[in-house]
Amino acid sequence: MPPLARRPLPLPSSGPLAARDALLGLLTLVVAALALACSDLPSEDRAPTAALPAGAAGNEPPRSTRGARPNIVLILADDLGFGDVGVYAPNSLIPTPYIDQLARDGVRLLDAHSPASICTPSRYAILTGADPWREVRVRNSLQPLSPPVLSADQPTLPSLLADWGYTTVLVGKWHLGRRYSLRPGRDQPIARDIDWTAPLLDGPLQHGFQRFFGLARPGWTFMEDGVALAAPTEAFDLGDVPKALYGKRAHTGIRAPGFRYDQVLPRYTRWTEQWIDEFGRASEPFFLEFAPAVPHTPIAPSAAFQGRTEVGAYGDIVAELDDSVGRILAALERNGLADDTLVVFTSDNGPETHAYERLRRTGHASMGALRGAKHSLFEGGHRVPFIARWPEHIPPNTSSTETLSLVDLLATFAAAAGVPVPASAGVDSHDALPILRGELQSAPVRAFTLHNRGRFAEVRRGPWVLLDHGGAGRAEPLWFLEERGMSPLRRGYPQLFELDQDPSQTKNRIDEEPVIAEELRALAKRVRESTRTAPRPDETTP
């Protein structure tokens, strides 16, 4: 299988221009070789999981004509842990060569956080630029037929970009509620009463996305641009998937004839590749969010990836996700879009709690050295991988320890696109572009973060984090705590950790540092009473 490679050099012609191009090409190869040789990231010595699709050999990819505004590609994994990606966990048992290469070509953030430790609130924050604790309807994850949580006039990341000429596309998971037309004489929003021939009344297309390809939940069938491609008419059975891998309620319902869950990720990936191939030569920029529900349950890798890793089905589906990342990056390359595209790879929260049993069974730690998992306010619940690449704007093979929250993506992408953010949007979203570019700052871009999980809260400022309750952990096995030297929770007892000295949160400092704890409590109270935490945009902004 071919090694990972940068864009091929154009074939030389003749004359002075050819000599110049040849010299530039040689310099490019030398710089690339030096960058890889000096890499401070662990090298990938295993073969890529699949060959990247390539264009015609020797042909230069077409050049973009869209000018200074970049395309933006957000690859949002689902329940992927800090320890599941090779560049974050050298001892990971899951090969992720394409994601690792993306990090070598860009910046890797070591202190990036999802706005919540579960799906819906994180996705709400990414699209609105508002912390999810401000909206009571998104403090927990929605069910497949939950009503929409976004109002019709609420600005979102895709709507802001669309207003300034971007084509906006979502592939995969929405999870912010939807509303269907019902069959005549039916009044219950349940699967058997939905009119599957009618367009979706409220979903991604009503909140800024112009194209959408995903699942028509609660049915198990694909949907394109708000219309189910086939009506779900038969019982859905995931009996071939072990119970621990399909999750609550995920194995029930109705499906379209022939629908197979192990084909969801391949179908998403093919649709995305084809869209990039068809749209790649257009003059306007695009925002593409690729959001497969992977490695969220149900976990069902396709046949080509089954048995690929030492970690069972979970490792296999992460390897397949990595392959999808490689194919999307290859589509950008062959269409001449890579240099003009800001690519961000991250996850909506930490790994699901089945990570503990997987660790004991296989030795693979999805949370890495962190404490906690999904649903938890410990670091493992919300500290996530975050990699960004934008050639000539983001220095390659770099890393940053600055704190970032995924709620900052709205302001960051707007800044990259040169799009103004109205005062009504992005109230908690900070422009983190200076972090990605490696620019020195006189003060942190983000001075603090606040996480809520139900009635529980966590506030972070600098290295200090206060969990002002005793309920930060969910399903922490005693053997895990003992093995890692962590103190068990005391219900109702607050916890204070100094992360730069104790990133695994093993020692509660609450009794030693009461003043710091009280300052953080006061900060959390001020933040909850505020209407915004991000800098206010210029009042002349539309």
SVG drawing of the C-alpha trace seen along z (x, -y; Angstrom):
<svg xmlns="http://www.w3.org/2000/svg" viewBox="-58 -50 74 62">
<polyline fill="none" stroke="black" stroke-width="0.4" points="0.0,0.0 1.4,-3.5 2.8,-5.6 1.1,-8.8 2.3,-11.6 1.9,-15.2 0.4,-16.6 2.4,-15.3 4.6,-17.9 3.5,-19.1 5.1,-17.6 7.9,-20.0 7.4,-21.7 10.4,-23.6 12.3,-26.9 12.9,-29.2 9.5,-28.6 10.2,-24.9 13.6,-25.4 12.0,-27.6 9.2,-25.1 11.7,-22.3 13.8,-24.3 10.7,-25.1 9.6,-21.5 13.0,-20.4 12.9,-22.9 9.4,-21.7 10.6,-18.1 13.6,-19.1 11.4,-21.2 8.9,-18.3 11.7,-15.8 13.2,-18.1 9.8,-18.6 9.2,-14.8 12.7,-14.2 12.4,-16.7 8.9,-15.6 8.2,-15.5 5.2,-13.2 5.5,-9.5 6.2,-8.0 3.7,-5.6 5.5,-2.4 2.4,-0.5 1.0,-0.5 -2.0,-2.7 -5.3,-1.0 -6.3,-1.5 -4.8,-3.1 -5.9,-6.7 -7.8,-7.2 -5.7,-9.1 -6.1,-11.1 -4.4,-10.5 -0.7,-9.9 1.5,-12.9 -1.3,-15.3 -1.3,-18.5 -4.5,-18.9 -6.7,-21.8 -6.0,-25.2 -8.7,-26.8 -10.1,-30.2 -12.0,-31.1 -9.3,-33.6 -8.5,-34.2 -11.6,-32.7 -10.8,-29.1 -13.0,-26.1 -13.7,-24.7 -13.9,-21.0 -14.9,-19.9 -14.5,-16.2 -16.4,-15.6 -16.0,-12.1 -18.5,-10.8 -17.3,-9.4 -13.7,-9.2 -11.3,-9.3 -8.1,-11.3 -6.2,-8.0 -7.7,-6.6 -5.5,-8.6 -1.8,-7.7 -0.4,-11.3 -2.0,-11.7 -1.2,-8.2 2.0,-6.6 0.9,-3.3 -2.4,-3.2 -3.3,0.2 -5.3,-1.4 -3.5,-2.5 -4.6,-6.0 -2.0,-6.9 -4.1,-9.5 -5.1,-11.4 -1.5,-11.2 -0.3,-12.6 -2.9,-15.4 -1.3,-16.4 2.2,-16.4 0.9,-18.7 -0.7,-21.1 -1.2,-21.8 -2.2,-19.4 -3.9,-20.9 -3.3,-19.3 -5.9,-21.1 -9.0,-21.2 -12.4,-20.4 -15.9,-19.6 -18.4,-22.0 -20.1,-19.0 -19.4,-15.3 -22.4,-14.1 -23.5,-14.6 -26.4,-17.0 -25.1,-19.9 -21.7,-19.8 -23.2,-19.9 -25.5,-22.7 -22.5,-24.7 -20.5,-24.1 -23.3,-25.4 -24.5,-28.3 -21.3,-29.5 -23.3,-29.4 -22.4,-27.2 -25.1,-24.6 -25.8,-25.3 -27.6,-28.4 -30.3,-26.3 -32.2,-24.0 -33.4,-21.8 -29.9,-20.7 -28.6,-19.8 -29.0,-16.2 -28.9,-14.2 -32.1,-14.2 -34.0,-11.1 -34.6,-10.4 -38.0,-12.1 -37.2,-15.0 -38.5,-18.3 -36.0,-20.8 -34.0,-22.9 -33.0,-25.6 -35.5,-28.5 -36.2,-29.5 -34.3,-32.8 -31.4,-31.6 -28.0,-32.3 -25.8,-29.2 -22.3,-28.6 -23.6,-27.3 -26.2,-30.1 -23.6,-32.8 -21.2,-31.3 -24.1,-30.8 -25.0,-34.4 -21.6,-35.3 -21.5,-33.0 -20.5,-29.7 -22.1,-26.4 -22.8,-24.5 -23.0,-20.7 -23.7,-18.3 -22.9,-14.6 -23.9,-12.4 -25.3,-13.2 -27.5,-16.1 -28.9,-15.3 -30.6,-18.7 -34.2,-17.6 -36.3,-17.3 -40.0,-17.5 -41.7,-15.3 -44.9,-15.4 -47.4,-12.8 -49.6,-10.5 -53.2,-11.6 -55.3,-11.0 -52.2,-10.4 -51.2,-12.7 -48.4,-10.9 -44.7,-11.6 -43.8,-8.0 -42.0,-6.1 -45.1,-4.2 -47.1,-7.5 -44.4,-9.5 -45.1,-10.3 -41.7,-9.1 -42.5,-10.5 -42.7,-14.1 -39.7,-16.4 -38.5,-16.9 -40.2,-20.0 -37.5,-21.0 -33.9,-19.8 -30.4,-20.7 -31.8,-22.5 -33.8,-24.9 -30.8,-26.0 -28.2,-26.9 -27.1,-23.8 -27.9,-23.7 -27.1,-20.0 -27.7,-17.1 -27.0,-13.4 -27.6,-11.3 -30.0,-9.0 -33.8,-9.6 -34.0,-8.7 -36.1,-7.2 -36.2,-5.1 -33.0,-3.3 -32.8,-4.6 -30.7,-7.2 -32.0,-10.8 -30.7,-13.2 -31.7,-16.9 -34.6,-16.3 -36.2,-13.4 -35.9,-9.7 -34.4,-7.7 -36.4,-4.7 -39.3,-4.2 -38.4,-2.1 -40.9,0.8 -39.4,3.8 -38.2,4.6 -34.6,3.8 -32.4,6.4 -28.8,6.0 -28.7,9.5 -25.3,10.0 -23.8,7.2 -22.8,8.0 -25.1,6.3 -22.3,4.2 -21.7,2.6 -25.1,1.6 -26.1,-0.5 -29.4,-1.4 -32.3,-1.4 -30.0,-1.4 -30.9,2.1 -34.7,1.6 -37.0,-0.1 -37.7,0.2 -35.4,0.1 -35.6,-0.3 -35.2,3.0 -31.6,3.9 -30.3,1.3 -27.2,2.5 -25.6,0.6 -22.1,1.7 -22.6,-0.3 -23.4,-3.6 -19.8,-4.9 -18.8,-3.7 -21.9,-5.3 -21.2,-8.6 -17.6,-8.6 -18.5,-7.8 -21.2,-10.6 -18.6,-13.1 -16.0,-12.1 -18.4,-12.4 -19.7,-15.8 -16.1,-17.1 -15.3,-15.7 -18.4,-17.4 -18.2,-20.7 -14.4,-21.0 -14.1,-23.3 -16.8,-25.7 -15.8,-29.3 -17.5,-29.7 -16.0,-28.3 -17.7,-25.6 -18.2,-24.5 -18.4,-20.8 -19.2,-19.1 -18.5,-15.3 -20.1,-13.9 -20.4,-10.2 -21.7,-8.6 -18.4,-6.8 -17.2,-5.2 -20.6,-5.8 -22.8,-2.7 -23.9,-0.7 -20.4,0.3 -20.4,2.3 -17.3,2.0 -17.6,3.0 -16.3,6.4 -13.1,4.9 -12.1,3.7 -13.3,6.5 -10.3,7.9 -8.0,5.1 -6.9,4.2 -6.1,5.8 -9.0,4.0 -12.0,5.8 -14.9,4.1 -14.2,0.7 -10.6,0.6 -11.8,1.7 -14.3,-1.0 -11.8,-3.7 -9.4,-2.4 -12.2,-2.6 -12.9,-6.2 -9.2,-7.0 -9.5,-5.5 -12.5,-7.8 -10.4,-10.8 -7.7,-9.7 -10.2,-9.5 -11.7,-12.9 -8.2,-14.4 -7.4,-12.7 -10.5,-14.1 -9.4,-17.6 -5.9,-16.9 -7.0,-15.5 -9.4,-18.5 -6.7,-21.1 -8.4,-22.2 -6.0,-21.1 -4.0,-24.3 -7.2,-26.4 -8.9,-24.4 -8.9,-24.6 -9.4,-21.1 -10.3,-20.4 -10.5,-17.0 -12.0,-16.5 -14.6,-14.7 -17.9,-15.7 -16.8,-14.3 -14.8,-11.5 -15.2,-7.7 -18.3,-5.9 -18.0,-4.1 -17.5,-0.7 -13.9,-2.0 -13.2,-0.7 -14.0,2.9 -12.1,2.6 -9.1,1.4 -9.2,4.4 -9.7,6.8 -7.3,5.5 -5.0,3.0 -6.2,0.1 -7.0,-3.0 -9.4,-5.2 -9.2,-7.9 -5.4,-7.8 -3.9,-8.8 -6.9,-10.9 -9.6,-10.2 -13.2,-9.8 -15.1,-9.0 -18.3,-10.2 -20.9,-11.6 -18.2,-12.6 -16.8,-16.0 -13.4,-14.6 -11.0,-15.4 -11.5,-12.1 -15.2,-13.1 -14.4,-16.3 -10.7,-16.7 -10.7,-15.7 -8.2,-15.3 -8.1,-18.5 -6.0,-18.8 -6.1,-21.6 -4.4,-22.0 -4.4,-25.0 -1.3,-25.2 0.7,-28.5 -1.5,-29.7 -0.9,-27.0 2.7,-25.9 3.1,-22.2 4.1,-19.7 3.3,-22.0 1.4,-21.7 -0.2,-24.0 -1.1,-23.7 -3.5,-26.7 -7.1,-25.9 -9.8,-25.8 -13.4,-24.8 -15.3,-23.5 -17.8,-26.4 -15.0,-28.5 -15.3,-27.0 -18.0,-29.5 -15.8,-32.6 -12.7,-30.8 -14.2,-29.7 -15.8,-33.1 -12.4,-34.8 -10.7,-32.4 -13.5,-33.2 -13.5,-36.9 -17.2,-36.7 -18.5,-39.1 -20.3,-37.6 -23.5,-39.5 -23.9,-40.4 -26.8,-37.9 -24.5,-35.0 -21.5,-33.3 -22.0,-34.7 -19.4,-32.3 -17.3,-31.7 -13.7,-33.1 -11.6,-33.4 -8.9,-30.8 -7.2,-31.3 -4.2,-32.8 -3.7,-29.6 -3.9,-27.5 -1.4,-29.9 1.0,-29.7 0.9,-33.4 2.3,-34.7 -0.4,-36.3 -0.2,-38.6 -3.1,-36.8 -4.8,-33.4 -7.5,-33.4 -9.8,-31.7 -9.4,-32.7 -11.8,-30.1 -14.2,-27.3 -17.4,-26.1 -18.9,-22.7 -22.3,-21.5 -23.6,-18.0 -27.2,-18.1 -27.1,-19.8 -23.3,-19.4 -20.7,-21.9 -17.0,-22.1 -15.1,-25.5 -11.5,-25.8 -9.1,-28.7 -5.5,-28.3 -4.3,-25.0 -7.0,-24.8 -10.2,-23.0 -13.0,-22.8 -15.7,-20.1 -18.0,-21.6 -19.8,-18.4 -19.1,-14.8 -20.8,-13.4 -18.2,-14.0 -17.6,-10.4 -19.9,-7.9 -19.2,-4.2 -15.7,-4.5 -14.7,-0.9 -12.8,-0.5 -10.1,1.5 -9.4,-1.4 -9.1,-3.9 -6.8,-1.6 -4.7,-0.8 -4.1,-4.5 -3.8,-5.7 -7.0,-7.8 -9.0,-8.7 -12.6,-7.4 -15.3,-10.0 -16.9,-11.2 -20.5,-12.1 -21.3,-15.8 -17.6,-16.6 -16.1,-19.1 -12.9,-18.4 -10.0,-20.7 -7.2,-19.6 -4.1,-21.3 -3.9,-19.9 -0.4,-21.0 0.9,-19.0 -1.8,-16.3 -3.3,-15.8 -4.8,-12.5 -6.7,-14.1 -5.4,-11.7 -5.1,-14.1 -8.0,-16.3 -6.5,-19.6 -9.7,-21.1 -8.5,-21.1 -5.1,-22.6 -6.3,-25.4 -9.7,-26.7 -9.1,-30.3 -8.6,-29.1 -11.7,-26.9 -13.8,-29.9 -12.5,-32.1 -13.5,-29.5 -17.0,-29.2 -17.4,-33.0 -16.2,-32.9 -18.7,-30.1 -21.5,-32.2 -20.6,-35.3 -20.4,-33.3 -23.9,-31.7 -25.3,-35.2 -23.7,-36.6 -25.4,-37.0 -22.1,-36.4 -18.5,-35.5 -16.9,-36.2 -15.7,-39.6 -18.6,-41.7 -18.3,-42.3 -18.2,-45.8 -21.7,-47.3 -21.7,-48.0 -21.5,-44.3 -24.7,-43.2"/>
</svg>
